[in-house]
Amino acid sequence: MKQVIVLRTDLDMSRGKLVAQACHASLGAYRNVDESVRSQWEAEGATKIAVKATGEDQIMELFKQARSMNIGAYVVKDAGETELSPGTVTALGVGPDTGETVDKVTKELPLL
């Protein structure tokens, strides 16, 4: 079981902003899976992997792919209160789910 956090690296977000967006993605995706999946993931250590995306189009394509496979996913759109314009897509959470399932969507992405 694992969760993958996909973060845009083309936005030049500060480290703090990047971490905050990753947290939003993780929690949002976590809320989009069944309780039994959440429990199993937590029992196994709640593995998270952070990877890079090159832009909004890539994030949205990955989101569509995950949802078409019934994998919990969540797109983060920034509120625009600090570094970015309102509505900027910054991150994607995929899973938790089995590693094999999540890898069908994210395995080609480079580690952050």
Number of C-alpha atoms within 10 A of each C-alpha: 21 22 26 27 27 30 28 22 16 12 15 11 15 10 9 9 16 17 13 13 25 22 16 21 26 26 13 20 24 23 15 17 18 12 11 9 17 19 11 16 20 14 10 11 10 14 13 16 14 15 20 18 23 14 16 18 11 13 23 16 12 21 21 15 16 22 14 10 13 12 22 24 28 25 23 22 18 19 13 11 8 9 13 17 12 12 11 14 22 27 30 30 33 33 31 30 22 15 15 11 19 21 16 12 19 20 14 9 14 11 13 13
